[in-house]
Amino acid sequence: MRFEISRASNRNSAPDEPPCSGALRAGTRVYGEEWGCPRTVQDWEVELDSIEGLMALVAEVGSIIIEKPASITVYDDYVE
């Protein structure tokens, strides 16, 4: 199954820096226009075929947040 994946700390990282190994580019979008500070953001996806794959991801990146629909956030910074 393919999941969108991002890091909570993404606002400070380089746009071309993947959130984990094996992450695939999923396109770009403009973020922050509504606040008057637009920037281009790279979207990423990761393919997870089993619970073992999910646990390997957790072992690599640490804590994660899984949300609907098929979205993972690496919990490496403050999340409101």
Phi, psi and omega in degrees: 000142181262131179240142166292143179220138178211170176249143176299331181272011186303333183297341181253357184263165179294143183296336181264006181274116181291149182287343179198168176290146180083000179289140181249141176297135181240010180117179178235159176210162177264132184236141174092007179301323183294342178257003178080016178224067183292146173211153179275132182240136175273126175269146183231153175228156176226141179263121178237119185260351184201169175294330176295321176296320177296317180293327176294322176298314179299320178297326180284312191255346184095208184298144178227161173240125178254128181232166174275153343272113174051058181230135178237133172243127175284121186273074182245014179201174179302134174236123183284000000 
